[in-house]
Amino acid sequence: MSAEQDRDEYSQGVEAALSRAAKKARELARQTGTCIVVMRDGKLVQEVPSPDDQDEATARSA
């Protein structure tokens, strides 16, 4: 396996891990009624996750 293939697999693993972490953070925020901080248009903003966020996160990871 080449170094480039190793990097590609590593990048895919990192992307999957970040997606799982974001999904868990949204779920925890929903359960506790707290906000999450996200980047929107280059700015950090607080958002209250809605039940629809879970469906969007699932669709993105599929």
C-alpha positions as CSV (number, residue, x, y, z in Angstrom):
1,M,0.0,0.0,0.0
2,S,1.4,3.4,-0.9
3,A,1.7,6.4,1.4
4,E,-1.0,8.2,-0.6
5,Q,-3.4,5.3,0.0
6,D,-2.6,5.3,3.7
7,R,-3.3,9.0,3.9
8,D,-6.6,8.6,2.0
9,E,-7.7,5.8,4.4
10,Y,-6.6,7.9,7.4
11,S,-8.6,10.9,6.1
12,Q,-11.7,8.8,5.6
13,G,-11.4,7.5,9.2
14,V,-11.0,11.0,10.5
15,E,-14.0,12.2,8.6
16,A,-16.1,9.3,9.9
17,A,-14.9,10.0,13.5
18,L,-15.8,13.7,13.3
19,S,-19.2,12.8,11.9
20,R,-19.9,10.4,14.8
21,A,-18.7,13.0,17.3
22,A,-21.0,15.7,15.8
23,K,-24.0,13.4,15.9
24,K,-23.3,12.5,19.6
25,A,-22.9,16.2,20.5
26,R,-26.2,17.1,18.9
27,E,-27.9,14.2,20.6
28,L,-26.5,15.2,24.0
29,A,-27.5,18.9,23.4
30,R,-31.0,17.8,22.5
31,Q,-31.3,15.6,25.7
32,T,-30.0,18.3,28.0
33,G,-31.7,21.3,26.3
34,T,-28.4,23.0,25.6
35,C,-26.8,24.8,22.6
36,I,-24.1,23.6,20.3
37,V,-21.5,25.9,18.7
38,V,-21.1,25.6,15.0
39,M,-19.4,27.5,12.2
40,R,-21.8,29.3,9.9
41,D,-20.5,31.7,7.2
42,G,-17.1,31.9,8.9
43,K,-18.6,32.8,12.3
44,L,-19.1,30.8,15.5
45,V,-22.8,30.7,16.4
46,Q,-24.8,28.9,19.1
47,E,-27.7,26.7,17.9
48,V,-30.3,24.6,19.6
49,P,-30.4,21.3,17.7
50,S,-33.8,20.3,16.4
51,P,-35.0,16.8,15.9
52,D,-34.5,17.3,12.2
53,D,-30.7,17.7,12.8
54,Q,-30.5,14.0,13.6
55,D,-32.0,13.1,10.2
56,E,-29.6,15.4,8.4
57,A,-26.6,14.1,10.1
58,T,-27.6,10.5,9.4
59,A,-28.2,11.4,5.7
60,R,-24.7,13.0,5.4
61,S,-23.0,10.0,6.9
62,A,-24.7,7.6,4.6
